[in-house]
Every structure is written in C-alpha cells, then in structure tokens.
Amino acid sequence: ISSVSSKDEDVIVTVEQGSTSSSILDALDEAGLVKNKLCGQIFLKLNRYDHLQANTYILNKNMSLSDIFSLIENPDIDHIVLSKLTIKEGTTIPEVAKEFAQILNISDDEVIKQWEDQAYLKSLIDEYWFIDDSILDSEILYPLEGYLYPETYYITEKEPDLKSMTKLALDMMDEQLSVYRKDIEKLGWTPHQFLTFASIVERESLYDEDRPIIAGVFMNRLNQDMLLQSDITVNYAWQRTGVDVSVAHTQIDSRYNTYKYTGLPVGPISTISKVTLESCIHYKHHDYLYFFAKEDGTVIYSRTYKEHKQVVKENKWY
C-alpha cells in the first residue's frame, strides 16, 4: 500500500496503452522524475524498450531512469496501483465507509462495524498520539469520524484489508497533525477537541478565505461561553443534510447539538482538509460573533445579534 504524499516522495504515473518511450519520458519529466531531459533523450537513444506495459505505477524520486524503464518493461506487482481510495474533504463516516467497502467488496455496514470494535479502537489509542479515550464515549456516533485524513491513496495489494487501508488514512493524519502538535497544546485543547472544532469550520465554510474568519467567530463564541449554534452540528445529530434547519430540529437531545449544549460537541462531524487545519490554528482575531452565507456562498459577518438579524432578513434565500 502506498499513498501519494509519503515522505520519500512516491509519485504516481499512468502509462497509457500504446505509449512510446519518448511520450513516457515526457510524462516522467512532468512528474518530476527526470533530472535532465536531454540526458533522458540520449538514454533512450542508447537503450531500446520494446515491451513497455500500460499500468498506473508508483515510482519514487530516488529511482534512476534505467530503474523506471526496466520496471515499466517488466512490471513488479509492488509498484502497480491496483486500486485507488479517495477520501473526500468534509465527508462523514457513512460516506467514507462506502469508498472502503467498494474496494474491499464488503458492505458499508461491515466497514462501520469494524471501525466500532472496542478492542480495535483501543489498539489505535495505544498506537497514535492524537487518539485518546474520547473516541470511546458512548454518545459518539462514529468513533473514527474526523480522524481519517482526506486524500487519494494508491493501493498495490491484490487483497488489501480494512485495517491496512485505515492505517493509511490514520498515518497521513499523523503526518499532517504532528506539524501542529505544539499549537494545539497552546490552544489548551486535546487533539480530539481540536479536530471537533476544525470539522465544524470545515462544514461551515465554502471558500478557503472564509475559514480563518469563521474559525475566529466560533472561537469568540467559545471564549464568551455562548452557544456555538452551528446548524451543521444539528444536522449531524439527525444524520441529515440541508440548509433548512427548523426550530424542531434544534430540540434534539444530542451532545452534537450546539443549540442545546455549550462548548464543543462530543466529537468531530466530518473529515478535515489541510487548509482547514491550518485556518483553525491561525484563526483570525476579530470581534465578530455572527455570520450568514448568502446563496452564492459569500459570507456577511456581524458583531451584534441585531445586525445579524437584519442581514438575515435582507439576504435569506432558503
């Protein structure tokens, strides 16, 4: 199993059916695997490759051109991508489980069941610095929600298993989150609390430039012991989507419901992108307490409830 952004710079290159050695050289050059294009062309003049095989390959920046072309002529199973796992940003465990289930040829429910196994979860708590007993809280809907890093992972195993695929996404989260380890401590939060906060910002923001500002709004609310009142958390409690959150929806007795409980919800509500992690660490300091997204996604920020009510009145579109 391998992933795109592993530390020693694995690179994915697809060789299409009928590719010539010079078109492959172009693709390798574009992928940053050719140190000197002219030397590469001379190399191909001196060496003939007549049986280049179409595949998607995992290559490494440390490999020589000779290694690469030999591999493409005599493919080695460890370097061929057999399947591709895509975890999207801002998606929830039921959606992520579908992606895993498809590759593993099992049902979504089987994936989710394994991800809820207490012995397995305890082994993850022992293995990863950023996972603690918080994920075992009985009110959490899906223990690994927010912990699987959104990325495209390339799988070279003929018969991958769920644990090895899950490890890919957790290892990548480890890599991404380790950068902010000290910053998270400075915020006075556990990684679980930080991921919970970041997942709300992920789902509440449409555009990257709004993320640090929206993170600042929620931070101001937390600092003033105000309810976060995030519709997204209410939807998560109901396991629904949509912008039309009614007063009845906000009555649900769930520790995900930030209309009912102050502070952060019991756990994360979606996968979280790198840009959101970054935006939450470096959130904008301002005095806004409210925001409203117009139909086109642009956001209007307000300092008082009175201003906010006026903004909603003038711009409500749903």
C-alpha positions as a Markdown table, in Angstrom:
| # | Residue | x | y | z |
|---|---|---|---|---|
| 1 | Ile | 0.0 | 0.0 | 0.0 |
| 2 | Ser | 1.3 | 3.5 | -0.7 |
| 3 | Ser | 0.0 | 7.0 | -0.6 |
| 4 | Val | 0.7 | 10.0 | -2.8 |
| 5 | Ser | 2.4 | 12.1 | -0.3 |
| 6 | Ser | 4.6 | 9.6 | 1.5 |
| 7 | Lys | 7.8 | 11.1 | 2.9 |
| 8 | Asp | 10.3 | 9.7 | 0.4 |
| 9 | Glu | 8.3 | 11.2 | -2.5 |
| 10 | Asp | 6.4 | 8.5 | -4.2 |
| 11 | Val | 4.9 | 9.7 | -7.5 |
| 12 | Ile | 2.1 | 8.2 | -9.4 |
| 13 | Val | 2.5 | 7.9 | -13.2 |
| 14 | Thr | 0.0 | 6.3 | -15.6 |
| 15 | Val | 1.3 | 4.7 | -18.8 |
| 16 | Glu | -1.5 | 4.6 | -21.3 |
| 17 | Gln | -1.9 | 1.7 | -23.8 |
| 18 | Gly | 0.3 | 2.3 | -26.9 |
| 19 | Ser | 2.6 | 4.9 | -25.2 |
| 20 | Thr | 6.0 | 5.3 | -26.8 |
| 21 | Ser | 9.2 | 5.5 | -24.8 |
| 22 | Ser | 9.5 | 9.3 | -25.6 |
| 23 | Ser | 5.9 | 10.0 | -24.5 |
| 24 | Ile | 6.6 | 8.1 | -21.3 |
| 25 | Leu | 9.8 | 10.2 | -20.8 |
| 26 | Asp | 7.6 | 13.4 | -21.2 |
| 27 | Ala | 5.1 | 12.0 | -18.5 |
| 28 | Leu | 8.0 | 11.2 | -16.2 |
| 29 | Asp | 9.5 | 14.6 | -16.7 |
| 30 | Glu | 6.2 | 16.3 | -15.9 |
| 31 | Ala | 6.0 | 14.2 | -12.7 |
| 32 | Gly | 9.5 | 15.5 | -11.6 |
| 33 | Leu | 11.2 | 12.1 | -12.1 |
| 34 | Val | 13.7 | 13.3 | -14.8 |
| 35 | Lys | 16.7 | 15.2 | -13.6 |
| 36 | Asn | 17.8 | 16.2 | -17.1 |
| 37 | Lys | 15.5 | 15.9 | -20.1 |
| 38 | Leu | 18.3 | 15.9 | -22.7 |
| 39 | Cys | 20.2 | 13.2 | -20.9 |
| 40 | Gly | 16.9 | 11.3 | -20.8 |
| 41 | Gln | 16.6 | 11.5 | -24.6 |
| 42 | Ile | 20.2 | 10.3 | -25.0 |
| 43 | Phe | 19.5 | 7.5 | -22.6 |
| 44 | Leu | 16.5 | 6.4 | -24.8 |
| 45 | Lys | 18.6 | 6.5 | -27.9 |
| 46 | Leu | 21.1 | 4.2 | -26.4 |
| 47 | Asn | 18.6 | 1.8 | -24.8 |
| 48 | Arg | 15.7 | 0.1 | -26.6 |
| 49 | Tyr | 12.5 | -0.7 | -24.8 |
| 50 | Asp | 10.0 | -2.6 | -26.9 |
| 51 | His | 7.6 | -4.1 | -24.4 |
| 52 | Leu | 6.5 | -1.1 | -22.2 |
| 53 | Gln | 3.4 | -2.1 | -20.2 |
| 54 | Ala | 0.4 | 0.1 | -19.7 |
| 55 | Asn | -0.3 | 0.4 | -15.9 |
| 56 | Thr | -0.6 | 3.0 | -13.2 |
| 57 | Tyr | 2.8 | 2.9 | -11.4 |
| 58 | Ile | 4.1 | 4.0 | -8.1 |
| 59 | Leu | 7.5 | 5.4 | -8.7 |
| 60 | Asn | 10.0 | 7.1 | -6.4 |
| 61 | Lys | 12.1 | 10.2 | -7.0 |
| 62 | Asn | 15.1 | 8.2 | -5.9 |
| 63 | Met | 14.8 | 5.9 | -8.9 |
| 64 | Ser | 17.0 | 6.2 | -11.9 |
| 65 | Leu | 15.6 | 6.3 | -15.5 |
| 66 | Ser | 17.1 | 2.9 | -16.1 |
| 67 | Asp | 15.2 | 1.5 | -13.0 |
| 68 | Ile | 12.0 | 3.1 | -14.1 |
| 69 | Phe | 12.1 | 1.9 | -17.7 |
| 70 | Ser | 13.1 | -1.6 | -16.6 |
| 71 | Leu | 10.1 | -1.6 | -14.2 |
| 72 | Ile | 7.7 | -0.5 | -16.9 |
| 73 | Glu | 9.0 | -3.2 | -19.2 |
| 74 | Asn | 8.9 | -5.9 | -16.5 |
| 75 | Pro | 6.3 | -4.7 | -14.0 |
| 76 | Asp | 6.7 | -5.6 | -10.4 |
| 77 | Ile | 3.5 | -6.1 | -8.5 |
| 78 | Asp | 4.7 | -3.9 | -5.6 |
| 79 | His | 4.8 | -0.8 | -8.0 |
| 80 | Ile | 1.5 | -1.3 | -9.7 |
| 81 | Val | -1.6 | 0.6 | -8.4 |
| 82 | Leu | -4.4 | -1.9 | -8.3 |
| 83 | Ser | -7.0 | 0.3 | -6.7 |
| 84 | Lys | -7.5 | 3.9 | -5.6 |
| 85 | Leu | -9.1 | 5.0 | -2.4 |
| 86 | Thr | -10.4 | 8.6 | -2.3 |
| 87 | Ile | -11.5 | 10.1 | 1.0 |
| 88 | Lys | -13.1 | 13.5 | 0.2 |
| 89 | Glu | -12.9 | 16.6 | 2.4 |
| 90 | Gly | -15.9 | 17.4 | 4.6 |
| 91 | Thr | -17.5 | 13.9 | 4.2 |
| 92 | Thr | -18.8 | 11.7 | 7.1 |
| 93 | Ile | -18.0 | 8.2 | 8.1 |
| 94 | Pro | -21.0 | 6.6 | 6.3 |
| 95 | Glu | -19.8 | 8.3 | 3.1 |
| 96 | Val | -16.1 | 7.3 | 3.7 |
| 97 | Ala | -17.2 | 3.7 | 4.5 |
| 98 | Lys | -18.8 | 3.4 | 1.1 |
| 99 | Glu | -15.4 | 4.1 | -0.6 |
| 100 | Phe | -13.6 | 1.5 | 1.6 |
| 101 | Ala | -16.4 | -1.0 | 1.1 |
| 102 | Gln | -16.2 | -0.7 | -2.7 |
| 103 | Ile | -12.5 | -1.6 | -2.8 |
| 104 | Leu | -12.9 | -4.4 | -0.2 |
| 105 | Asn | -16.1 | -5.9 | -1.7 |
| 106 | Ile | -17.9 | -5.9 | 1.6 |
| 107 | Ser | -20.9 | -3.9 | 2.8 |
| 108 | Asp | -20.7 | -0.4 | 4.3 |
| 109 | Asp | -22.1 | -1.8 | 7.5 |
| 110 | Glu | -19.2 | -4.3 | 7.8 |
| 111 | Val | -16.7 | -1.4 | 7.5 |
| 112 | Ile | -18.5 | 0.7 | 10.1 |
| 113 | Lys | -18.8 | -2.3 | 12.4 |
| 114 | Gln | -15.1 | -2.9 | 12.3 |
| 115 | Trp | -14.5 | 0.8 | 13.0 |
| 116 | Glu | -16.6 | 0.5 | 16.1 |
| 117 | Asp | -14.9 | -2.6 | 17.5 |
| 118 | Gln | -13.7 | -1.7 | 21.0 |
| 119 | Ala | -10.6 | -3.8 | 21.0 |
| 120 | Tyr | -9.6 | -2.3 | 17.6 |
| 121 | Leu | -10.2 | 1.2 | 18.8 |
| 122 | Lys | -8.1 | 0.6 | 22.0 |
| 123 | Ser | -5.3 | -0.6 | 19.8 |
| 124 | Leu | -5.5 | 2.7 | 17.8 |
| 125 | Ile | -5.4 | 4.7 | 21.1 |
| 126 | Asp | -2.2 | 2.9 | 22.0 |
| 127 | Glu | -0.7 | 3.4 | 18.6 |
| 128 | Tyr | -1.4 | 7.1 | 17.8 |
| 129 | Trp | -0.5 | 10.1 | 19.9 |
| 130 | Phe | -3.6 | 12.1 | 18.7 |
| 131 | Ile | -6.2 | 9.4 | 19.5 |
| 132 | Asp | -7.4 | 9.2 | 23.1 |
| 133 | Asp | -10.3 | 7.6 | 25.1 |
| 134 | Ser | -12.7 | 10.4 | 23.9 |
| 135 | Ile | -13.5 | 8.2 | 20.9 |
| 136 | Leu | -14.9 | 5.6 | 23.2 |
| 137 | Asp | -17.6 | 7.9 | 24.5 |
| 138 | Ser | -21.0 | 6.1 | 24.1 |
| 139 | Glu | -22.6 | 9.3 | 22.7 |
| 140 | Ile | -20.2 | 9.4 | 19.8 |
| 141 | Leu | -22.0 | 8.3 | 16.6 |
| 142 | Tyr | -18.9 | 7.1 | 14.8 |
| 143 | Pro | -15.6 | 6.8 | 16.8 |
| 144 | Leu | -13.3 | 7.4 | 13.8 |
| 145 | Glu | -15.2 | 10.4 | 12.5 |
| 146 | Gly | -12.8 | 13.2 | 11.7 |
| 147 | Tyr | -9.7 | 11.1 | 12.1 |
| 148 | Leu | -9.3 | 9.7 | 8.6 |
| 149 | Tyr | -7.3 | 12.2 | 6.5 |
| 150 | Pro | -8.9 | 13.2 | 3.2 |
| 151 | Glu | -6.6 | 12.2 | 0.4 |
| 152 | Thr | -6.2 | 9.9 | -2.6 |
| 153 | Tyr | -4.5 | 6.7 | -1.6 |
| 154 | Tyr | -3.0 | 4.3 | -4.1 |
| 155 | Ile | -3.2 | 0.6 | -3.2 |
| 156 | Thr | -0.8 | -2.0 | -4.6 |
| 157 | Glu | -2.1 | -5.0 | -2.6 |
| 158 | Lys | -4.2 | -7.6 | -4.5 |
| 159 | Glu | -6.3 | -8.2 | -1.5 |
| 160 | Pro | -6.0 | -5.2 | 0.9 |
| 161 | Asp | -7.7 | -5.4 | 4.2 |
| 162 | Leu | -9.7 | -2.8 | 6.1 |
| 163 | Lys | -7.1 | -2.3 | 8.8 |
| 164 | Ser | -4.2 | -1.7 | 6.4 |
| 165 | Met | -6.3 | 0.8 | 4.4 |
| 166 | Thr | -7.5 | 2.5 | 7.6 |
| 167 | Lys | -3.8 | 2.7 | 8.7 |
| 168 | Leu | -3.0 | 4.7 | 5.5 |
| 169 | Ala | -5.5 | 7.4 | 6.4 |
| 170 | Leu | -4.5 | 7.5 | 10.1 |
| 171 | Asp | -0.8 | 7.6 | 9.3 |
| 172 | Met | -1.5 | 10.6 | 6.9 |
| 173 | Met | -3.5 | 12.3 | 9.7 |
| 174 | Asp | -0.5 | 11.7 | 12.0 |
| 175 | Glu | 1.8 | 13.3 | 9.4 |
| 176 | Gln | -0.5 | 16.4 | 8.9 |
| 177 | Leu | -1.3 | 16.9 | 12.6 |
| 178 | Ser | 2.2 | 16.4 | 14.0 |
| 179 | Val | 3.1 | 19.8 | 12.4 |
| 180 | Tyr | 0.6 | 21.5 | 14.7 |
| 181 | Arg | 1.2 | 19.4 | 17.9 |
| 182 | Lys | 2.6 | 22.4 | 19.9 |
| 183 | Asp | 0.0 | 24.8 | 18.5 |
| 184 | Ile | -2.9 | 22.5 | 19.6 |
| 185 | Glu | -1.4 | 22.4 | 23.1 |
| 186 | Lys | -1.1 | 26.2 | 23.1 |
| 187 | Leu | -4.9 | 26.4 | 22.4 |
| 188 | Gly | -5.4 | 24.3 | 25.6 |
| 189 | Trp | -7.1 | 21.6 | 23.6 |
| 190 | Thr | -6.7 | 17.8 | 23.2 |
| 191 | Pro | -6.3 | 16.7 | 19.5 |
| 192 | His | -9.9 | 15.3 | 19.8 |
| 193 | Gln | -11.2 | 18.8 | 20.7 |
| 194 | Phe | -9.2 | 20.4 | 18.0 |
| 195 | Leu | -10.5 | 18.0 | 15.3 |
| 196 | Thr | -14.0 | 18.6 | 16.6 |
| 197 | Phe | -13.6 | 22.3 | 16.3 |
| 198 | Ala | -11.9 | 22.1 | 12.9 |
| 199 | Ser | -14.6 | 19.8 | 11.5 |
| 200 | Ile | -17.3 | 22.4 | 12.2 |
| 201 | Val | -15.2 | 25.0 | 10.4 |
| 202 | Glu | -14.8 | 22.6 | 7.5 |
| 203 | Arg | -18.5 | 22.1 | 7.1 |
| 204 | Glu | -19.5 | 25.7 | 7.7 |
| 205 | Ser | -17.1 | 27.2 | 5.1 |
| 206 | Leu | -17.5 | 27.2 | 1.4 |
| 207 | Tyr | -14.5 | 29.3 | 0.5 |
| 208 | Asp | -10.9 | 29.0 | 1.8 |
| 209 | Glu | -10.6 | 32.7 | 2.6 |
| 210 | Asp | -13.6 | 32.5 | 5.0 |
| 211 | Arg | -12.2 | 29.6 | 7.0 |
| 212 | Pro | -9.9 | 31.5 | 9.4 |
| 213 | Ile | -12.6 | 34.2 | 9.9 |
| 214 | Ile | -15.3 | 31.6 | 10.6 |
| 215 | Ala | -12.9 | 29.8 | 13.0 |
| 216 | Gly | -12.5 | 33.2 | 14.7 |
| 217 | Val | -16.3 | 33.6 | 15.1 |
| 218 | Phe | -16.6 | 30.2 | 16.8 |
| 219 | Met | -13.5 | 30.9 | 18.9 |
| 220 | Asn | -15.1 | 34.2 | 20.1 |
| 221 | Arg | -18.3 | 32.3 | 21.0 |
| 222 | Leu | -16.4 | 29.7 | 22.9 |
| 223 | Asn | -14.5 | 32.3 | 24.8 |
| 224 | Gln | -17.7 | 34.1 | 25.8 |
| 225 | Asp | -19.5 | 30.8 | 26.8 |
| 226 | Met | -22.1 | 31.4 | 24.1 |
| 227 | Leu | -23.7 | 28.5 | 22.3 |
| 228 | Leu | -22.0 | 27.8 | 19.1 |
| 229 | Gln | -25.4 | 27.3 | 17.4 |
| 230 | Ser | -24.0 | 25.6 | 14.3 |
| 231 | Asp | -26.7 | 24.2 | 12.0 |
| 232 | Ile | -24.2 | 21.7 | 10.7 |
| 233 | Thr | -23.9 | 20.0 | 14.1 |
| 234 | Val | -27.7 | 19.8 | 14.4 |
| 235 | Asn | -27.8 | 18.1 | 11.0 |
| 236 | Tyr | -25.1 | 15.7 | 12.1 |
| 237 | Ala | -27.1 | 14.8 | 15.2 |
| 238 | Trp | -30.0 | 13.9 | 12.9 |
| 239 | Gln | -27.7 | 12.4 | 10.3 |
| 240 | Arg | -29.2 | 14.6 | 7.6 |
| 241 | Thr | -28.0 | 17.4 | 5.3 |
| 242 | Gly | -29.7 | 20.6 | 4.1 |
| 243 | Val | -29.7 | 24.3 | 4.9 |
| 244 | Asp | -33.3 | 24.4 | 6.3 |
| 245 | Val | -32.8 | 23.7 | 10.0 |
| 246 | Ser | -36.0 | 24.2 | 11.8 |
| 247 | Val | -36.6 | 25.1 | 15.4 |
| 248 | Ala | -37.9 | 21.5 | 15.9 |
| 249 | His | -34.6 | 20.2 | 14.6 |
| 250 | Thr | -32.7 | 22.2 | 17.2 |
| 251 | Gln | -34.6 | 20.5 | 20.0 |
| 252 | Ile | -32.8 | 17.1 | 19.6 |
| 253 | Asp | -31.2 | 16.0 | 22.8 |
| 254 | Ser | -27.7 | 15.1 | 21.5 |
| 255 | Arg | -24.3 | 16.2 | 22.6 |
| 256 | Tyr | -23.7 | 17.1 | 18.9 |
| 257 | Asn | -26.4 | 19.8 | 19.2 |
| 258 | Thr | -24.7 | 23.1 | 19.7 |
| 259 | Tyr | -28.0 | 24.9 | 20.1 |
| 260 | Lys | -28.6 | 22.9 | 23.3 |
| 261 | Tyr | -25.2 | 22.3 | 24.8 |
| 262 | Thr | -22.5 | 25.0 | 25.3 |
| 263 | Gly | -18.9 | 24.3 | 24.2 |
| 264 | Leu | -17.8 | 21.9 | 21.6 |
| 265 | Pro | -19.9 | 18.9 | 20.5 |
| 266 | Val | -18.9 | 15.4 | 21.7 |
| 267 | Gly | -16.8 | 14.7 | 18.6 |
| 268 | Pro | -15.9 | 15.7 | 15.0 |
| 269 | Ile | -18.6 | 15.7 | 12.4 |
| 270 | Ser | -16.6 | 15.2 | 9.1 |
| 271 | Thr | -13.2 | 14.7 | 7.5 |
| 272 | Ile | -11.0 | 17.8 | 7.6 |
| 273 | Ser | -8.8 | 19.3 | 4.9 |
| 274 | Lys | -5.2 | 20.6 | 5.4 |
| 275 | Val | -6.4 | 24.2 | 4.6 |
| 276 | Thr | -9.0 | 23.9 | 7.5 |
| 277 | Leu | -6.5 | 22.5 | 10.0 |
| 278 | Glu | -4.2 | 25.5 | 9.1 |
| 279 | Ser | -7.1 | 28.0 | 9.3 |
| 280 | Cys | -8.1 | 26.8 | 12.8 |
| 281 | Ile | -4.5 | 27.0 | 14.1 |
| 282 | His | -4.1 | 30.5 | 12.6 |
| 283 | Tyr | -7.6 | 31.7 | 13.1 |
| 284 | Lys | -8.4 | 35.4 | 12.6 |
| 285 | His | -8.7 | 37.6 | 15.7 |
| 286 | His | -11.7 | 39.9 | 15.3 |
| 287 | Asp | -14.9 | 40.8 | 17.2 |
| 288 | Tyr | -17.5 | 39.1 | 15.0 |
| 289 | Leu | -20.0 | 36.8 | 16.7 |
| 290 | Tyr | -22.3 | 36.0 | 13.8 |
| 291 | Phe | -22.0 | 35.1 | 10.1 |
| 292 | Phe | -24.5 | 34.4 | 7.3 |
| 293 | Ala | -23.8 | 32.8 | 4.0 |
| 294 | Lys | -25.7 | 34.2 | 1.0 |
| 295 | Glu | -26.9 | 31.9 | -1.8 |
| 296 | Asp | -23.7 | 32.4 | -3.8 |
| 297 | Gly | -21.6 | 31.4 | -0.7 |
| 298 | Thr | -20.3 | 34.8 | 0.1 |
| 299 | Val | -20.4 | 35.4 | 3.9 |
| 300 | Ile | -21.5 | 38.5 | 5.8 |
| 301 | Tyr | -20.1 | 38.9 | 9.3 |
| 302 | Ser | -21.8 | 40.8 | 12.2 |
| 303 | Arg | -20.8 | 41.9 | 15.7 |
| 304 | Thr | -24.3 | 42.0 | 17.2 |
| 305 | Tyr | -27.4 | 39.9 | 17.1 |
| 306 | Lys | -29.4 | 42.9 | 15.9 |
| 307 | Glu | -27.0 | 43.4 | 12.9 |
| 308 | His | -27.1 | 39.7 | 12.2 |
| 309 | Lys | -31.0 | 39.6 | 12.2 |
| 310 | Gln | -31.1 | 42.5 | 9.7 |
| 311 | Val | -28.5 | 40.7 | 7.4 |
| 312 | Val | -30.6 | 37.5 | 7.5 |
| 313 | Lys | -33.8 | 39.5 | 6.8 |
| 314 | Glu | -32.2 | 41.1 | 3.7 |
| 315 | Asn | -30.5 | 38.1 | 2.4 |
| 316 | Lys | -32.4 | 34.9 | 3.3 |
| 317 | Trp | -32.6 | 32.7 | 0.3 |
| 318 | Tyr | -33.9 | 29.3 | 1.6 |
